[in-house]
Amino acid sequence: MKPEWNKKYTTICVYIFITAAAIILFASAIIFHDNIFKIIRSVFSLLSPVIYGVAISYLLSPLDRMINSFLRRLFSKSKKI
């Protein structure tokens, strides 16, 4: 005999599972907050060069566009002569 799946009860079951998982994760975060902060700190320390590089690249992007446009104008005029 094949069980019939009721879509309404399946949806309720999924919502209950997601809520229970969120509660367990939240409780674990509260209990083990020292370890979680150490992990987050170590991940940020590993990614800090990448974050600094992205920030510097973002800040220097307007200067790069200005220099590129200047050089294009400069060299496009010299080719015509």
MDAnalysis code that builds the backbone (N, CA, C; Angstrom):
import MDAnalysis as mda
import numpy as np

u = mda.Universe.empty(243, n_residues=81, atom_resindex=np.repeat(np.arange(81), 3), trajectory=True)
u.add_TopologyAttr("name", ["N", "CA", "C"] * 81)
u.add_TopologyAttr("resid", np.arange(1, 82))
u.add_TopologyAttr("resname", ["MET", "LYS", "PRO", "GLU", "TRP", "ASN", "LYS", "LYS", "TYR", "THR", "THR", "ILE", "CYS", "VAL", "TYR", "ILE", "PHE", "ILE", "THR", "ALA", "ALA", "ALA", "ILE", "ILE", "LEU", "PHE", "ALA", "SER", "ALA", "ILE", "ILE", "PHE", "HIS", "ASP", "ASN", "ILE", "PHE", "LYS", "ILE", "ILE", "ARG", "SER", "VAL", "PHE", "SER", "LEU", "LEU", "SER", "PRO", "VAL", "ILE", "TYR", "GLY", "VAL", "ALA", "ILE", "SER", "TYR", "LEU", "LEU", "SER", "PRO", "LEU", "ASP", "ARG", "MET", "ILE", "ASN", "SER", "PHE", "LEU", "ARG", "ARG", "LEU", "PHE", "SER", "LYS", "SER", "LYS", "LYS", "ILE"])
u.atoms.positions = np.array([
    [0.835, -1.164, 0.000],
    [0.000, 0.000, 0.000],
    [0.887, 1.237, 0.000],
    [0.694, 2.089, -0.977],
    [1.488, 3.292, -1.133],
    [0.850, 4.431, -0.337],
    [1.684, 5.108, 0.506],
    [1.104, 6.223, 1.283],
    [0.823, 7.414, 0.384],
    [-0.244, 8.109, 0.675],
    [-0.599, 9.302, -0.079],
    [-0.033, 10.532, 0.643],
    [0.703, 11.322, -0.089],
    [1.302, 12.517, 0.479],
    [0.320, 13.673, 0.389],
    [0.103, 14.268, 1.527],
    [-0.749, 15.446, 1.586],
    [0.163, 16.677, 1.526],
    [-0.025, 17.508, 0.543],
    [0.858, 18.651, 0.338],
    [0.816, 19.626, 1.515],
    [-0.335, 19.791, 2.107],
    [-0.487, 20.703, 3.235],
    [0.353, 20.235, 4.427],
    [0.257, 18.951, 4.761],
    [0.999, 18.432, 5.909],
    [2.498, 18.331, 5.624],
    [2.853, 18.091, 4.389],
    [4.266, 18.072, 4.028],
    [4.876, 19.462, 4.189],
    [4.152, 20.478, 3.775],
    [4.623, 21.853, 3.926],
    [4.760, 22.220, 5.395],
    [3.806, 21.838, 6.197],
    [3.869, 22.104, 7.640],
    [5.064, 21.402, 8.253],
    [5.316, 20.178, 7.838],
    [6.449, 19.406, 8.352],
    [7.771, 20.075, 7.985],
    [7.886, 20.568, 6.781],
    [9.111, 21.249, 6.358],
    [9.312, 22.524, 7.168],
    [8.255, 23.288, 7.383],
    [8.362, 24.506, 8.195],
    [8.778, 24.187, 9.632],
    [8.241, 23.141, 10.193],
    [8.615, 22.745, 11.550],
    [10.076, 22.336, 11.600],
    [10.530, 21.589, 10.598],
    [11.935, 21.162, 10.550],
    [12.867, 22.361, 10.440],
    [12.545, 23.328, 9.573],
    [13.387, 24.513, 9.413],
    [13.413, 25.337, 10.694],
    [12.272, 25.473, 11.343],
    [12.208, 26.223, 12.597],
    [13.021, 25.536, 13.687],
    [12.904, 24.219, 13.792],
    [13.667, 23.472, 14.797],
    [15.164, 23.583, 14.530],
    [15.570, 23.506, 13.273],
    [16.987, 23.642, 12.941],
    [17.493, 25.033, 13.285],
    [16.694, 26.061, 13.026],
    [17.092, 27.427, 13.359],
    [17.220, 27.617, 14.871],
    [16.300, 27.034, 15.619],
    [16.363, 27.133, 17.086],
    [17.599, 26.429, 17.621],
    [17.912, 25.263, 17.072],
    [19.101, 24.523, 17.520],
    [20.366, 25.298, 17.183],
    [20.433, 25.869, 15.988],
    [21.610, 26.668, 15.621],
    [21.753, 27.902, 16.497],
    [20.643, 28.562, 16.794],
    [20.681, 29.744, 17.644],
    [21.126, 29.382, 19.064],
    [20.591, 28.290, 19.596],
    [20.988, 27.849, 20.938],
    [22.464, 27.459, 20.971],
    [22.936, 26.807, 19.930],
    [24.354, 26.444, 19.857],
    [25.230, 27.689, 19.785],
    [24.772, 28.684, 19.051],
    [25.535, 29.927, 18.951],
    [25.617, 30.627, 20.300],
    [24.554, 30.560, 21.080],
    [24.569, 31.184, 22.401],
    [25.475, 30.414, 23.356],
    [25.397, 29.102, 23.309],
    [26.189, 28.284, 24.229],
    [27.676, 28.342, 23.888],
    [28.005, 28.246, 22.609],
    [29.396, 28.179, 22.191],
    [29.852, 29.481, 21.534],
    [29.428, 30.623, 22.067],
    [29.735, 31.903, 21.438],
    [31.227, 32.203, 21.412],
    [31.988, 31.758, 22.407],
    [33.432, 32.012, 22.400],
    [34.104, 31.319, 21.221],
    [33.753, 30.070, 20.998],
    [34.349, 29.330, 19.883],
    [33.927, 29.918, 18.538],
    [32.688, 30.332, 18.447],
    [32.197, 30.896, 17.188],
    [32.910, 32.207, 16.889],
    [33.122, 33.052, 17.902],
    [33.834, 34.306, 17.676],
    [35.279, 34.053, 17.283],
    [35.911, 33.014, 17.849],
    [37.279, 32.674, 17.458],
    [37.333, 32.236, 15.997],
    [36.363, 31.453, 15.576],
    [36.320, 31.002, 14.187],
    [36.101, 32.176, 13.254],
    [35.163, 33.057, 13.608],
    [34.889, 34.226, 12.769],
    [36.124, 35.125, 12.685],
    [36.802, 35.323, 13.812],
    [38.015, 36.132, 13.817],
    [39.098, 35.525, 12.929],
    [39.256, 34.202, 12.982],
    [40.293, 33.568, 12.168],
    [39.944, 33.636, 10.682],
    [38.657, 33.504, 10.347],
    [38.256, 33.613, 8.941],
    [38.502, 35.031, 8.432],
    [38.159, 36.044, 9.226],
    [38.405, 37.420, 8.808],
    [39.891, 37.728, 8.713],
    [40.698, 37.143, 9.601],
    [42.135, 37.384, 9.502],
    [42.714, 36.730, 8.250],
    [42.152, 35.609, 7.835],
    [42.608, 34.981, 6.597],
    [42.153, 35.764, 5.369],
    [40.962, 36.338, 5.429],
    [40.409, 37.055, 4.283],
    [40.748, 38.540, 4.263],
    [41.423, 39.042, 5.278],
    [41.698, 40.475, 5.345],
    [42.533, 40.979, 4.165],
    [43.547, 40.271, 3.664],
    [44.250, 40.783, 2.478],
    [43.333, 40.909, 1.259],
    [42.429, 39.973, 1.092],
    [41.494, 40.031, -0.027],
    [40.541, 41.214, 0.144],
    [40.060, 41.422, 1.353],
    [39.148, 42.539, 1.622],
    [39.853, 43.869, 1.384],
    [41.107, 43.996, 1.851],
    [41.858, 45.225, 1.620],
    [42.103, 45.442, 0.130],
    [42.426, 44.381, -0.598],
    [42.653, 44.498, -2.033],
    [41.418, 44.958, -2.777],
    [40.270, 44.415, -2.418],
    [39.021, 44.818, -3.062],
    [38.707, 46.278, -2.745],
    [38.938, 46.681, -1.511],
    [38.667, 48.073, -1.125],
    [39.585, 49.043, -1.862],
    [40.859, 48.711, -1.960],
    [41.805, 49.581, -2.669],
    [41.455, 49.643, -4.146],
    [41.107, 48.507, -4.720],
    [40.717, 48.476, -6.129],
    [39.475, 49.327, -6.371],
    [38.506, 49.249, -5.482],
    [37.285, 50.049, -5.608],
    [37.586, 51.541, -5.520],
    [38.479, 51.908, -4.613],
    [38.800, 53.323, -4.444],
    [39.640, 53.870, -5.593],
    [40.477, 53.029, -6.213],
    [41.334, 53.494, -7.292],
    [40.699, 53.372, -8.672],
    [39.526, 52.796, -8.753],
    [38.868, 52.592, -10.038],
    [38.593, 53.904, -10.782],
    [38.100, 54.967, -10.151],
    [37.886, 56.227, -10.896],
    [39.186, 56.812, -11.447],
    [40.257, 56.712, -10.679],
    [41.547, 57.206, -11.146],
    [42.029, 56.400, -12.351],
    [41.832, 55.101, -12.325],
    [42.205, 54.236, -13.435],
    [41.424, 54.585, -14.700],
    [40.117, 54.803, -14.560],
    [39.308, 55.188, -15.725],
    [39.754, 56.528, -16.301],
    [40.101, 57.478, -15.431],
    [40.535, 58.792, -15.890],
    [41.861, 58.682, -16.646],
    [42.803, 57.921, -16.129],
    [44.097, 57.751, -16.799],
    [43.920, 57.023, -18.128],
    [43.071, 55.992, -18.157],
    [42.834, 55.260, -19.402],
    [42.212, 56.149, -20.471],
    [41.240, 56.960, -20.095],
    [40.618, 57.843, -21.085],
    [41.620, 58.887, -21.586],
    [42.472, 59.384, -20.702],
    [43.499, 60.344, -21.121],
    [44.478, 59.710, -22.094],
    [44.924, 58.497, -21.796],
    [45.875, 57.823, -22.671],
    [45.248, 57.452, -24.012],
    [43.976, 57.082, -24.024],
    [43.300, 56.789, -25.298],
    [43.240, 58.033, -26.172],
    [42.901, 59.166, -25.591],
    [42.852, 60.411, -26.364],
    [44.242, 60.793, -26.864],
    [45.242, 60.599, -26.020],
    [46.605, 60.964, -26.377],
    [47.110, 60.115, -27.537],
    [46.912, 58.806, -27.464],
    [47.431, 57.918, -28.502],
    [46.557, 57.893, -29.745],
    [45.290, 58.191, -29.636],
    [44.451, 58.227, -30.840],
    [44.808, 59.438, -31.699],
    [45.214, 60.538, -31.087],
    [45.636, 61.712, -31.845],
    [46.989, 61.470, -32.506],
    [47.879, 60.756, -31.826],
    [49.215, 60.537, -32.391],
    [49.183, 59.575, -33.584],
    [48.225, 58.660, -33.641],
    [48.117, 57.738, -34.777],
    [47.639, 58.447, -36.025],
    [46.820, 59.484, -35.885],
    [46.297, 60.204, -37.037],
    [47.378, 61.019, -37.731],
    [48.399, 61.455, -37.014],
    [49.457, 62.293, -37.581],
    [50.414, 61.455, -38.313],
])
